Amino acid sequence: MRGFADGRAAAAEAIEAHLNAVLSEHAALPVVSAMRYAASGGKRLRGYLVLEGARLHDVRPAQALWPALAIEVIHAYSLVHDDLPCMDDDDLRRGQPTVHRKWDEATAVLAGDALHTLGFELVTRPECHADAGVRADLALSLARASGARGMVLGQALDMAAERAAAPLTLEEITDLQAGKTGALIRWAAEAGARLAQADSDALSGYADRLGLAFQIADDILDVEGDAGAMGKAVGKDADRGKATFVSLLGLDGAKRRAEALVTEACDCLSVYGDNATNLQEAARFVIARRT
């Protein structure tokens, strides 16, 4: 069994190759180039969670690659749209011009739309699973995680908070981020169990804590991070006067909360014994990363 660092690197390479193979089926159009550009690179943490969860349940990597790529292209779509002038209005993503800066806003919207629908195509293809019921379950759960019950709900609450008269409370921010950041991470962690038609309770508990720790780490990086290393602007939350885990808990308090969540996340995996070592390392990576 590979360690976490080697496993994530191998996962990233496999996901990138699979992305290129899938997009090679499409016409050579600017929107497809923009899709590839938007979905390339990144930490590939969500895809790694799919592949590692599948490994825990003896699901073949070639099969698990379909939902692993699906969650990555859904995540990429969300970033493309999030970067648009009507949303966060960002010029850089992963150290490169955002899609609407490299092409134009219309291409960015369409590339995001196409990546979004591609995610559902990937989990409903027969190569993902022979059982149509399993494919339907993956698609339904992904729709709930990415839509107005999950990520989009979190984004809408985040936008509303910027216009609200009073800053959000800690409980409100926690609920918001459970959708905005946590919903896709939870789906990624559960996908391997869904492929195996196995119980996902332990992975769900792990992912809920991991997702919250990930967002707290993002809030910390917005204060302490280096824009060059991160490949995007920092300090934007403070500039907008947004309530964050750091503004409510303080920098040290936010770090302690993230560490506690990681410990809890690791504890959730005890049912898997030593087989879950890589997922535990993934949780520690989330709060140790500098990008």
Residue frames as qw, qx, qy, qz and C-alpha x, y, z in Angstrom:
[[0.000, 0.888, 0.460, 0.000, 0.00, 0.00, 0.00],
 [0.383, 0.491, -0.031, 0.782, 1.39, 3.41, -1.00],
 [0.243, -0.410, -0.457, 0.751, 1.73, 6.13, 1.65],
 [0.198, 0.815, 0.428, -0.338, -0.43, 9.23, 1.47],
 [0.010, 0.740, -0.285, -0.610, 2.02, 11.48, -0.41],
 [0.115, -0.204, 0.838, 0.492, 2.85, 8.89, -3.06],
 [0.229, 0.455, 0.861, -0.012, -0.77, 7.81, -3.28],
 [0.204, 0.818, 0.273, -0.464, -2.03, 11.34, -3.83],
 [0.006, 0.598, -0.517, -0.612, 0.62, 11.94, -6.49],
 [0.152, 0.030, 0.931, 0.330, -0.35, 8.71, -8.26],
 [0.232, 0.640, 0.698, -0.224, -4.03, 9.61, -7.98],
 [0.137, 0.779, -0.029, -0.611, -3.39, 13.05, -9.46],
 [0.033, -0.383, 0.733, 0.561, -1.53, 11.52, -12.39],
 [0.168, 0.262, 0.939, 0.144, -4.27, 8.94, -13.03],
 [0.201, 0.738, 0.516, -0.386, -7.04, 11.52, -12.79],
 [0.089, 0.690, -0.279, -0.662, -5.22, 13.88, -15.17],
 [0.061, -0.165, 0.865, 0.469, -4.75, 11.10, -17.72],
 [0.173, 0.471, 0.863, -0.052, -8.40, 10.10, -17.39],
 [0.167, 0.762, 0.218, -0.586, -9.50, 13.73, -17.85],
 [0.080, 0.533, -0.534, -0.651, -7.50, 13.99, -21.06],
 [0.101, 0.076, 0.952, 0.277, -8.88, 10.69, -22.34],
 [0.186, 0.628, 0.708, -0.265, -12.47, 11.73, -21.65],
 [0.163, 0.789, 0.042, -0.591, -12.07, 15.18, -23.19],
 [0.116, -0.311, 0.728, 0.599, -10.41, 13.68, -26.26],
 [0.237, 0.426, 0.867, 0.105, -13.89, 12.38, -27.12],
 [0.145, 0.830, 0.349, -0.411, -15.06, 16.00, -27.49],
 [0.548, 0.742, 0.179, 0.340, -14.68, 18.37, -30.43],
 [0.569, -0.099, -0.090, 0.811, -11.60, 20.62, -30.53],
 [0.040, -0.833, -0.332, -0.442, -13.41, 23.81, -29.50],
 [0.104, 0.532, -0.376, 0.751, -12.38, 26.72, -27.26],
 [0.669, -0.493, 0.112, -0.545, -14.93, 25.70, -24.65],
 [0.976, -0.106, -0.178, 0.073, -13.35, 22.24, -24.42],
 [0.552, 0.390, -0.355, 0.646, -9.89, 23.80, -24.10],
 [0.249, -0.562, 0.260, -0.745, -11.30, 25.94, -21.29],
 [0.892, -0.344, -0.071, -0.283, -12.74, 22.84, -19.61],
 [0.883, 0.091, -0.287, 0.360, -9.38, 21.09, -19.71],
 [0.254, 0.516, -0.303, 0.760, -7.60, 24.22, -18.45],
 [0.490, -0.551, 0.151, -0.659, -10.03, 24.63, -15.54],
 [0.935, -0.280, -0.009, -0.217, -10.00, 20.98, -14.49],
 [0.788, 0.311, -0.377, 0.374, -6.23, 20.44, -14.70],
 [0.271, 0.400, -0.510, 0.711, -3.94, 20.61, -11.69],
 [0.589, -0.562, 0.054, -0.577, -4.90, 21.30, -8.11],
 [0.321, -0.468, 0.752, -0.335, -4.48, 19.15, -5.01],
 [0.610, 0.039, -0.709, -0.352, -6.80, 16.39, -6.29],
 [0.173, -0.182, 0.784, -0.568, -7.76, 15.73, -2.67],
 [0.712, 0.132, 0.252, -0.642, -11.41, 14.98, -3.49],
 [0.788, 0.362, -0.432, -0.249, -10.47, 12.52, -6.21],
 [0.268, 0.364, -0.833, 0.319, -7.95, 10.93, -3.89],
 [0.450, -0.107, 0.612, -0.642, -10.65, 10.45, -1.25],
 [0.845, 0.239, -0.060, -0.475, -12.77, 8.59, -3.81],
 [0.680, 0.413, -0.606, 0.005, -9.91, 6.31, -4.82],
 [0.080, 0.324, -0.806, 0.489, -8.78, 5.64, -1.26],
 [0.621, -0.024, 0.436, -0.651, -12.33, 4.94, -0.07],
 [0.854, 0.304, -0.257, -0.334, -12.69, 2.54, -2.99],
 [0.441, 0.420, -0.765, 0.211, -9.46, 0.80, -2.02],
 [0.304, -0.239, 0.694, -0.607, -10.82, 0.28, 1.50],
 [0.745, 0.179, 0.403, -0.501, -13.74, -1.59, -0.05],
 [0.524, -0.100, 0.782, 0.324, -11.77, -3.58, -2.65],
 [0.561, 0.758, 0.264, -0.202, -13.18, -1.63, -5.61],
 [0.744, 0.200, 0.282, 0.572, -10.96, -1.68, -8.69],
 [0.220, -0.519, 0.044, 0.825, -9.06, 1.59, -9.30],
 [0.082, 0.093, 0.627, 0.769, -10.10, 1.61, -12.97],
 [0.184, -0.640, -0.715, -0.211, -13.73, 1.63, -11.86],
 [0.343, -0.730, -0.365, 0.466, -13.23, 4.20, -9.10],
 [0.331, -0.110, 0.237, 0.907, -11.53, 6.61, -11.52],
 [0.019, -0.551, -0.594, -0.586, -14.93, 7.55, -12.98],
 [0.361, -0.855, -0.369, -0.044, -16.38, 9.04, -9.77],
 [0.573, -0.461, -0.008, 0.677, -12.92, 10.37, -8.82],
 [0.248, 0.135, 0.366, 0.887, -12.84, 12.42, -12.03],
 [0.162, -0.698, -0.591, -0.372, -16.51, 13.30, -11.60],
 [0.430, -0.802, -0.300, 0.285, -15.95, 15.03, -8.27],
 [0.468, -0.314, 0.178, 0.807, -12.91, 16.84, -9.63],
 [0.134, 0.322, 0.490, 0.799, -14.77, 18.28, -12.63],
 [0.296, -0.792, -0.512, -0.154, -17.73, 19.29, -10.44],
 [0.505, -0.657, -0.119, 0.548, -15.27, 21.04, -8.11],
 [0.381, -0.041, 0.344, 0.857, -13.59, 22.69, -11.12],
 [0.013, -0.627, -0.560, -0.542, -16.93, 23.98, -12.41],
 [0.396, -0.824, -0.381, 0.136, -17.65, 25.53, -9.02],
 [0.493, -0.474, 0.082, 0.725, -14.32, 27.36, -9.08],
 [0.266, 0.258, 0.487, 0.791, -14.82, 28.67, -12.61],
 [0.183, -0.743, -0.496, -0.409, -18.19, 30.14, -11.67],
 [0.535, -0.721, -0.272, 0.345, -16.97, 31.31, -8.25],
 [0.499, -0.242, 0.164, 0.816, -14.19, 33.31, -9.92],
 [0.228, 0.614, 0.515, 0.553, -16.58, 35.24, -12.21],
 [0.078, 0.274, -0.121, 0.951, -17.02, 39.00, -11.74],
 [0.554, -0.461, -0.244, -0.649, -20.60, 38.47, -10.52],
 [0.852, -0.399, -0.329, 0.078, -19.32, 36.20, -7.74],
 [0.673, -0.590, -0.005, 0.445, -15.83, 36.61, -6.21],
 [0.379, 0.921, -0.075, 0.043, -14.28, 38.43, -9.18],
 [0.662, -0.548, 0.407, 0.309, -10.86, 36.74, -9.06],
 [0.435, 0.781, -0.373, -0.249, -8.05, 37.11, -11.58],
 [0.233, 0.489, -0.839, 0.049, -5.93, 34.14, -10.50],
 [0.911, -0.205, 0.164, -0.318, -6.58, 30.49, -9.75],
 [0.936, -0.110, 0.225, 0.249, -3.79, 27.99, -9.08],
 [0.433, -0.517, 0.320, 0.666, -1.28, 30.63, -10.11],
 [0.263, 0.190, 0.658, 0.680, -2.82, 31.05, -13.57],
 [0.291, -0.007, -0.091, -0.952, -5.35, 33.50, -15.02],
 [0.499, 0.249, 0.700, -0.446, -8.91, 32.50, -14.23],
 [0.443, 0.330, 0.764, 0.332, -10.93, 31.11, -17.12],
 [0.232, 0.886, 0.399, -0.034, -12.88, 34.31, -17.76],
 [0.145, -0.855, 0.278, 0.412, -9.59, 36.25, -17.88],
 [0.399, -0.259, 0.747, 0.465, -7.86, 33.80, -20.23],
 [0.184, 0.404, 0.768, 0.462, -10.89, 33.53, -22.53],
 [0.226, -0.303, -0.085, -0.922, -14.00, 35.60, -21.71],
 [0.427, -0.085, 0.580, -0.688, -17.00, 35.48, -19.38],
 [0.817, 0.195, -0.095, -0.534, -19.28, 33.64, -21.80],
 [0.663, 0.324, -0.675, 0.024, -16.69, 30.90, -22.36],
 [0.020, 0.259, -0.782, 0.567, -16.16, 30.61, -18.61],
 [0.638, 0.007, 0.342, -0.690, -19.89, 30.21, -17.96],
 [0.856, 0.271, -0.261, -0.355, -20.23, 27.58, -20.68],
 [0.471, 0.374, -0.766, 0.225, -17.08, 25.71, -19.62],
 [0.235, -0.188, 0.706, -0.641, -18.40, 25.59, -16.07],
 [0.774, 0.125, 0.125, -0.608, -21.79, 24.37, -17.30],
 [0.779, 0.352, -0.491, -0.166, -20.13, 21.66, -19.39],
 [0.231, 0.332, -0.822, 0.401, -17.91, 20.49, -16.51],
 [0.499, -0.105, 0.503, -0.697, -20.97, 20.35, -14.25],
 [0.869, 0.201, -0.006, -0.453, -22.92, 18.10, -16.62],
 [0.579, 0.449, -0.680, 0.040, -19.80, 16.03, -17.39],
 [0.174, -0.338, 0.781, -0.495, -19.63, 15.03, -13.73],
 [0.726, 0.086, 0.437, -0.525, -23.03, 13.35, -13.97],
 [0.779, 0.461, -0.345, -0.247, -22.16, 11.73, -17.28],
 [0.270, 0.509, -0.792, 0.200, -19.09, 10.15, -15.71],
 [0.308, -0.162, 0.810, -0.473, -20.94, 8.47, -12.81],
 [0.753, 0.281, 0.336, -0.491, -23.72, 7.19, -15.06],
 [0.521, 0.526, -0.607, -0.289, -21.49, 5.57, -17.66],
 [0.968, -0.112, -0.167, -0.148, -21.52, 1.74, -17.57],
 [0.639, 0.376, -0.498, 0.450, -17.75, 1.73, -16.99],
 [0.210, -0.547, 0.426, -0.690, -18.37, 3.27, -13.56],
 [0.409, -0.105, 0.813, -0.400, -20.47, 0.33, -12.34],
 [0.112, -0.097, -0.898, -0.414, -22.30, -2.57, -13.96],
 [0.077, -0.561, -0.792, 0.228, -25.34, -2.05, -11.70],
 [0.038, 0.576, 0.317, 0.753, -27.56, 0.79, -12.95],
 [0.517, -0.774, -0.356, -0.083, -28.94, 1.18, -9.42],
 [0.647, -0.437, -0.058, 0.622, -25.47, 1.97, -8.07],
 [0.331, 0.221, 0.276, 0.875, -24.90, 4.48, -10.87],
 [0.217, -0.721, -0.421, -0.506, -28.25, 6.10, -10.12],
 [0.617, -0.704, -0.270, 0.227, -27.36, 6.33, -6.42],
 [0.564, -0.182, 0.077, 0.802, -24.05, 8.00, -7.26],
 [0.128, 0.420, 0.367, 0.820, -25.78, 10.51, -9.53],
 [0.391, -0.767, -0.423, -0.282, -28.58, 11.29, -7.06],
 [0.642, -0.625, -0.178, 0.408, -26.21, 11.76, -4.14],
 [0.478, -0.013, 0.178, 0.860, -23.87, 13.89, -6.27],
 [0.038, -0.621, -0.415, -0.664, -26.79, 16.09, -7.36],
 [0.516, -0.792, -0.322, -0.048, -27.76, 16.64, -3.74],
 [0.669, -0.433, -0.038, 0.603, -24.20, 17.36, -2.69],
 [0.395, 0.048, 0.275, 0.875, -23.53, 19.84, -5.49],
 [0.046, -0.577, -0.511, -0.635, -26.89, 21.59, -5.73],
 [0.262, -0.598, 0.018, -0.757, -29.26, 23.64, -3.60],
 [0.841, -0.507, -0.158, -0.106, -29.09, 21.09, -0.77],
 [0.849, -0.244, 0.003, 0.469, -25.29, 21.25, -0.62],
 [0.528, -0.086, 0.126, 0.836, -22.59, 23.32, -2.30],
 [0.057, 0.507, 0.364, 0.779, -24.85, 25.81, -4.09],
 [0.476, -0.784, -0.383, -0.111, -26.83, 26.33, -0.89],
 [0.645, -0.492, -0.095, 0.576, -23.59, 27.13, 0.92],
 [0.374, 0.147, 0.257, 0.879, -22.54, 29.53, -1.80],
 [0.156, -0.685, -0.435, -0.563, -25.92, 31.29, -1.72],
 [0.578, -0.750, -0.290, 0.143, -25.72, 31.66, 2.07],
 [0.609, -0.247, 0.046, 0.752, -22.19, 33.01, 1.71],
 [0.182, 0.384, 0.337, 0.840, -23.30, 35.66, -0.79],
 [0.364, -0.766, -0.415, -0.329, -26.27, 36.62, 1.40],
 [0.656, -0.568, -0.238, 0.436, -23.93, 36.98, 4.38],
 [0.452, 0.059, 0.114, 0.883, -21.92, 39.63, 2.52],
 [0.111, -0.487, -0.308, -0.810, -25.06, 41.77, 2.27],
 [0.536, -0.604, -0.589, 0.035, -26.38, 41.05, 5.78],
 [0.175, -0.883, 0.074, -0.430, -26.52, 43.78, 8.41],
 [0.587, -0.657, 0.444, -0.161, -24.88, 41.60, 11.06],
 [0.236, 0.489, -0.835, -0.093, -21.95, 39.15, 10.72],
 [0.822, -0.115, -0.501, -0.246, -22.75, 35.45, 10.87],
 [0.652, -0.595, 0.400, -0.246, -22.46, 33.55, 14.13],
 [0.138, -0.445, 0.880, 0.091, -20.13, 30.60, 14.56],
 [0.555, 0.216, 0.782, -0.186, -23.06, 28.20, 14.21],
 [0.586, 0.725, 0.156, -0.328, -24.23, 29.91, 11.03],
 [0.222, 0.729, -0.599, -0.247, -20.76, 29.80, 9.48],
 [0.340, -0.222, 0.913, -0.024, -20.44, 26.13, 10.38],
 [0.620, 0.447, 0.602, -0.231, -23.77, 25.36, 8.67],
 [0.450, 0.813, -0.150, -0.338, -22.82, 27.45, 5.62],
 [0.089, 0.645, -0.739, -0.175, -19.47, 25.72, 5.17],
 [0.567, -0.009, 0.814, -0.123, -20.99, 22.27, 5.62],
 [0.681, 0.622, 0.368, -0.121, -22.61, 22.97, 2.26],
 [0.326, 0.897, -0.244, -0.173, -20.13, 25.20, 0.47],
 [0.142, 0.639, -0.756, 0.005, -17.02, 23.14, 1.20],
 [0.421, -0.254, 0.824, -0.282, -18.12, 20.07, 3.09],
 [0.814, 0.280, 0.276, -0.429, -20.80, 18.59, 0.84],
 [0.723, 0.571, -0.372, -0.114, -18.48, 17.64, -2.04],
 [0.066, 0.523, -0.807, 0.266, -15.82, 16.36, 0.36],
 [0.618, -0.077, 0.643, -0.445, -18.43, 14.17, 2.05],
 [0.860, 0.411, 0.023, -0.301, -19.57, 12.76, -1.30],
 [0.474, 0.635, -0.608, 0.038, -15.97, 12.05, -2.27],
 [0.174, -0.399, 0.827, -0.356, -15.30, 10.17, 0.96],
 [0.691, 0.090, 0.552, -0.457, -18.51, 8.15, 0.67],
 [0.645, 0.499, -0.327, -0.477, -18.20, 7.26, -3.03],
 [0.245, 0.359, -0.900, -0.016, -16.03, 4.17, -2.53],
 [0.285, 0.088, 0.845, -0.444, -18.54, 2.70, -0.08],
 [0.623, 0.445, 0.161, -0.623, -21.37, 3.53, -2.49],
 [0.496, 0.480, -0.639, -0.339, -19.55, 1.68, -5.28],
 [0.194, 0.162, -0.954, 0.159, -19.22, -1.35, -3.01],
 [0.600, -0.455, -0.402, -0.521, -22.79, -0.98, -1.68],
 [0.576, -0.154, -0.634, 0.493, -21.30, -0.91, 1.80],
 [0.344, -0.847, -0.366, 0.171, -22.05, 1.08, 4.94],
 [0.443, 0.559, -0.040, 0.700, -20.60, 4.60, 4.74],
 [0.446, -0.863, -0.227, -0.075, -21.28, 5.88, 8.28],
 [0.690, -0.481, 0.060, 0.538, -17.63, 5.90, 9.36],
 [0.462, 0.192, 0.326, 0.802, -16.54, 7.69, 6.19],
 [0.075, -0.800, -0.388, -0.452, -19.40, 10.19, 6.54],
 [0.545, -0.812, -0.129, 0.167, -18.34, 11.11, 10.06],
 [0.653, -0.219, 0.221, 0.690, -14.74, 11.41, 8.91],
 [0.329, 0.437, 0.411, 0.729, -15.69, 13.61, 5.97],
 [0.209, -0.891, -0.350, -0.202, -17.92, 15.96, 7.96],
 [0.556, -0.750, 0.050, 0.355, -15.02, 16.78, 10.26],
 [0.608, -0.030, 0.382, 0.695, -12.49, 16.85, 7.43],
 [0.232, 0.679, 0.441, 0.539, -14.57, 19.30, 5.41],
 [0.299, -0.939, -0.160, -0.052, -14.91, 21.70, 8.32],
 [0.648, -0.536, 0.217, 0.496, -11.19, 21.44, 9.11],
 [0.543, 0.296, 0.430, 0.658, -10.43, 22.14, 5.44],
 [0.059, 0.846, 0.313, 0.427, -12.45, 25.35, 5.51],
 [0.496, -0.850, 0.004, 0.176, -10.91, 26.51, 8.79],
 [0.676, -0.225, 0.331, 0.619, -7.49, 25.92, 7.22],
 [0.363, 0.578, 0.411, 0.604, -8.58, 28.02, 4.23],
 [0.214, -0.943, -0.191, -0.169, -9.63, 30.84, 6.57],
 [0.642, -0.636, 0.171, 0.393, -6.25, 30.63, 8.30],
 [0.614, 0.092, 0.415, 0.666, -4.42, 30.71, 4.95],
 [0.173, 0.826, 0.351, 0.406, -6.42, 33.79, 3.96],
 [0.360, -0.931, 0.058, 0.007, -4.71, 35.49, 6.92],
 [0.577, -0.618, 0.459, 0.271, -1.28, 33.82, 6.98],
 [0.820, 0.265, 0.436, 0.261, -0.88, 32.48, 3.45],
 [0.207, -0.482, 0.399, 0.752, 1.41, 33.72, 0.72],
 [0.628, 0.600, 0.114, -0.483, -0.37, 34.75, -2.48],
 [0.329, 0.612, -0.658, -0.291, 2.55, 33.53, -4.62],
 [0.105, -0.180, 0.974, -0.094, 2.55, 30.08, -3.06],
 [0.451, 0.342, 0.707, -0.425, -1.22, 29.81, -3.09],
 [0.198, 0.158, 0.706, 0.662, -1.65, 31.05, -6.64],
 [0.127, -0.726, -0.561, -0.377, -4.57, 33.30, -5.71],
 [0.067, -0.634, 0.163, -0.753, -5.31, 36.45, -3.76],
 [0.482, -0.329, -0.711, 0.392, -5.25, 36.38, 0.05],
 [0.120, -0.220, -0.366, 0.897, -6.75, 38.69, 2.66],
 [0.200, -0.297, -0.506, -0.784, -10.00, 39.09, 0.73],
 [0.441, -0.566, -0.696, -0.002, -12.21, 38.00, 3.64],
 [0.366, -0.494, -0.330, 0.717, -10.83, 40.68, 5.93],
 [0.077, -0.023, 0.277, 0.958, -11.11, 43.29, 3.18],
 [0.342, -0.379, -0.594, -0.622, -14.80, 42.48, 2.80],
 [0.348, -0.330, 0.448, -0.755, -15.40, 42.38, 6.54],
 [0.775, -0.102, -0.519, -0.347, -16.64, 38.80, 6.34],
 [0.660, -0.500, 0.462, -0.316, -17.08, 36.74, 9.47],
 [0.697, 0.340, -0.631, -0.027, -14.80, 33.69, 9.35],
 [0.861, -0.354, -0.335, 0.147, -13.61, 31.04, 11.76],
 [0.560, 0.107, -0.257, 0.780, -10.53, 33.18, 12.34],
 [0.104, -0.474, 0.015, -0.874, -12.48, 36.38, 13.00],
 [0.702, -0.507, -0.173, -0.469, -14.75, 34.57, 15.47],
 [0.923, -0.320, -0.159, 0.145, -12.30, 32.19, 17.15],
 [0.221, -0.863, 0.422, 0.170, -9.05, 34.12, 16.72],
 [0.536, 0.578, -0.602, -0.126, -6.07, 32.71, 14.85],
 [0.004, -0.326, 0.903, -0.281, -4.92, 30.41, 17.65],
 [0.588, 0.109, 0.586, -0.546, -8.45, 29.33, 18.45],
 [0.765, 0.472, -0.151, -0.410, -9.11, 28.47, 14.81],
 [0.397, 0.493, -0.774, 0.014, -5.93, 26.39, 14.67],
 [0.248, -0.164, 0.854, -0.427, -6.92, 24.51, 17.83],
 [0.717, 0.277, 0.326, -0.550, -10.39, 23.84, 16.42],
 [0.683, 0.522, -0.427, -0.281, -8.96, 22.51, 13.17],
 [0.176, 0.404, -0.878, 0.187, -6.57, 20.21, 15.04],
 [0.461, -0.002, 0.715, -0.526, -9.41, 18.89, 17.21],
 [0.767, 0.400, 0.045, -0.500, -11.53, 18.20, 14.13],
 [0.529, 0.509, -0.669, -0.114, -8.69, 16.26, 12.50],
 [0.101, -0.244, 0.896, -0.357, -8.30, 14.13, 15.63],
 [0.627, 0.207, 0.504, -0.558, -12.03, 13.42, 15.60],
 [0.701, 0.510, -0.286, -0.410, -11.93, 12.63, 11.87],
 [0.317, 0.432, -0.843, 0.047, -9.14, 10.11, 12.39],
 [0.322, -0.085, 0.809, -0.484, -11.02, 8.52, 15.28],
 [0.729, 0.303, 0.129, -0.600, -14.04, 7.97, 13.03],
 [0.663, 0.474, -0.531, -0.232, -11.94, 5.60, 10.91],
 [0.346, -0.460, 0.778, -0.253, -11.07, 3.21, 13.74],
 [0.867, 0.152, 0.368, -0.301, -13.35, 0.54, 12.24],
 [0.772, 0.603, -0.198, -0.011, -10.89, 0.20, 9.34],
 [0.837, -0.406, 0.142, 0.339, -7.81, -0.26, 11.55],
 [0.425, -0.483, 0.386, 0.661, -4.42, 0.28, 9.89],
 [0.446, 0.433, 0.641, 0.450, -6.09, 0.22, 6.46],
 [0.061, 0.931, 0.344, 0.104, -7.23, 3.80, 7.09],
 [0.567, -0.459, 0.033, 0.683, -3.73, 5.22, 7.72],
 [0.324, 0.208, 0.395, 0.834, -3.69, 7.08, 4.40],
 [0.161, -0.750, -0.467, -0.440, -7.04, 8.74, 5.05],
 [0.540, -0.751, -0.217, 0.312, -5.80, 9.79, 8.47],
 [0.508, -0.217, 0.211, 0.806, -2.73, 11.29, 6.82],
 [0.135, 0.529, 0.494, 0.677, -5.01, 13.07, 4.37],
 [0.340, -0.858, -0.377, -0.075, -6.79, 14.71, 7.30],
 [0.563, -0.604, 0.014, 0.564, -3.49, 15.88, 8.78],
 [0.436, 0.148, 0.397, 0.794, -2.44, 17.21, 5.38],
 [0.012, 0.781, 0.513, 0.357, -5.55, 19.36, 5.18],
 [0.324, -0.938, -0.112, 0.039, -4.47, 21.56, 8.08],
 [0.632, -0.473, 0.274, 0.549, -0.72, 21.41, 7.38],
 [0.573, 0.500, 0.412, 0.501, -0.93, 22.54, 3.72],
 [0.221, -0.496, -0.012, 0.839, 0.33, 25.96, 2.66],
 [0.133, 0.065, -0.507, -0.849, -1.81, 26.22, -0.49]]
